[in-house]
Amino acid sequence: MNVEHRYCKDLDMFAIDRPINTIRDDGGKVIAKGSCVWKTEPCDKCFNLKFMKMYKRGIDAKDVRNERSWQGLTGKALRATLDRKHKRQTDRVRLMSRGETFRDPSDIIRVRDLLTENPDRLFWIPTRAWRSRRMRPLIVAIMREFPNARIQASTDVTTTREEQAGLDAEGWSTMFFGDDKAFTTLTGNERSLCAKTWEQDKGACATRCGKGGCFDKGQTHVHLKQH
């Protein structure tokens, strides 16, 4: 199968995307369902939306292909695709650079297959699906079972102290955006400053971000600078 993916120079890794919003054809028929079903108010300022408005027709067409590819994607197909990318690093992969990985339970099955068939690759998966009572325990099970999963709860200024405490207790790492002065979580844990957004170190995601960063094996809290 043709695996839709793209190389992100800023991240120095390959990434998979999904539609943020539902895409319809000229007759109003849904041709690709939106994936960002767990969004909060700050999501309305997502940097991706700016590019989607500027290049709507092209991005919509690509996202239709992205979603079709995602629905049929297997771990073996992704492994075969990435194994051919010898000139670029493929040890770390991003799900998703646009859109949400865990829209519904079918995505749980797909991610488990990707992780199983690519045990030597780290999959970086920021997600807002921690806000779903249905999806959350399924994601926690993946976190605990697969050592190559780097799952982060995507949080922002709307996240409450109670919610943060719940994430802490379940062992979630977090990614925070929305207040450049919030250097600790609401439960008092120090946040690590993202090298890419605070230092403008493009490619750091593939090289530097181990201990204390998004690819740390332990529980970490990463702070993205506003852009």
N, C-alpha and C positions, 0 to 999 in steps of 0.2 A: 504494500500500500504506500501511497505518497504521504509522508509524515510532514504536516505543516508545522514549521518551526522557524525561528530566526536567530541570527547571531546578534547579540546586544553588545556593541563595542564598549559602552559605558560600564557594563557588568563583566565583560570578558567571559561570557558564557552563552550557551544556547538557551533559548527560552521558548515556551509555548504560550500562546494567547487564546483568549476566548472573547466573545462579544460581551461588552459591559451591559448594553441595552438590547432589547429585542429588535431584530431587523425584519422589516416587511418589504415585500415587493411592491411594484406600482399599483397593484390591485388590493393592497392591504393584507395579503396573506403572509403569515409568519414563516420566514425561511430560516431564521436562526434565533433561538430563545436567548434572552439576556441571562447572564450568569450572576451579576452582582445583586443577589436577592437579600443580602444581609447588610446592606449599606446603611450608613448613618448620615446625618446632615453634613458633616465635613467632607463626605465623599463627593458632594456637589462641586468641590473645588479641586477634584483630582486633576493632576496635570495631563492625564490622558485625554480628558474631555476637550482640552484646547486643541489638540492635534486632530481629534475626531471631527471637530467643527471645521477645521481648516481643510482637511482631506477626507471628508465624509464619504464620498462615493468610492474612493479607493480603499479606505479602511473597511467600509461595510462589505465590499466584495471579498476582501481578504478574510474578514471575520466569519463570513459564511463558510469559506473553505476551512478556516481554523476549527469551527465547531463541528463540521462534518468529519474532519480528520480526528478530532478529539473523541467523538462518539465511537469511532472504529479503531482507535489506537490500542495497540498491545505493547507489552513490555519488550517482547522479542523484536517487534518492528522498530521501536525507538532505539533499542540497542544496536541493531544492524545499521540504522541511519547514523548514529553518533560514532560508531566504530570506524566509519569512513572519513570522519572529519579530522584527519591526522595533523593538520597544520594548526589547529586550534584546540584549546583544552576542552575536554569533555568529561572531566571528573566531577564537575559541579553543573547542575542544571536547575533552571528556574521555572517553577509552576506558580502562578501565571505572572507574566510581566504586564498583562492587561487582562482584567476580568478575574473571576473567582474560580478556584479549583473545585471546591466542594459545593456545588449547587444543589445536588440531591444525592440519595444513596447510591445511584449507579456510579457516581464519581468515586465513591469509596472503593468499590470493586476495581475500578480502573487504576486508581493510584496504588492499591495493594499489588496489582499485577506489575506495574512499572517498577516498584521497589523490589519485588521478588526477582524479576528478570534482570535487574541492573544492580546487583548487590555491592559492586565496587564504585558506584556513583552516588554522590550526595545530592539529594533533591531538596531544594530550598522552596518552602511553601508557606508564605504569609497568607493568612486566611481570616475572614470575618465570620466564618461559619461557626465559630465558638459561641456565637450569640443564638444559635439554634439548639433547642433542647433535644431535637431528634438527631441532629448531626454530631453534636459535641462528643457524646460517649464513643461514637464510631471513630472519630478522629483521634481521641485519646488512646484508643486501642492500637491504632497505627503508630502513634508516638512511642508507645511502650514496647511494641513488637519489632519495629524495624530500626536498626541502628543507623541506617543510611537516610532516614527522614529527618529533615531540619524544619519542623513546623513551628510557626510563630503566630500567636494571636495578634491580629492587627488591631491596635487600640488607638484612641484619640481623646480629645478633650471631653467627649460625652461619656467616656467610660467612668463608672462610679467606683468608689473605694470597695464596695461590696463585691462588685464584679472582678476587680483586680485581685482581691483576696481569694476569690474562688479560683481564679486562674493560677495563682501562686500555689494553692493547695493541691491542685491537680498536676502540677509540674510543667505548666505551659511556659515557654519562652514567649516574649512579647516584642512587638515592634510598635513604636509610638510616633505619632506625627500630630502637629497642631499647636505646639507651644514651645518655642525655642528656649524658654527659661525653666522648663520642667525637667530638671536633671535627675529627679528621683521619681519612682512610681508613687501612687497614692498610698501604698503600704510601706514606703520608706526604702525600697531597694534602689540602689544606684543604677542609672542607665548608662550604657556604653554609647559613646558618640560615633555615629556612622562615619567612617572615613571617606566614603564617596561623597556624601552630602555636606559634611562639615569641613573637610579638607580638600574637596574637589579632586580626590584621588581616584580617577577613573580606572577601572580594572581591579580595584582593591577587593571587590567582592570575590574574585577568583584567586587572590593570592594572600591578602593580609587577614581576612576576617575569620580567624579561627577562634582562639581563646578570647572570650568576651564578646565576640561578634556573632553574626547570624549563623555561622557554621560551627559554633561551639557545641560540643556534645552535651554540655550541662544546661541548666536553666539560666538564660540570659535575658536582658532587657535592653533592646537597642533603640536609640533615639535618632530619628531622621530629622535633619534640619529642613525648615520650610523653604520651598522654592517657588 
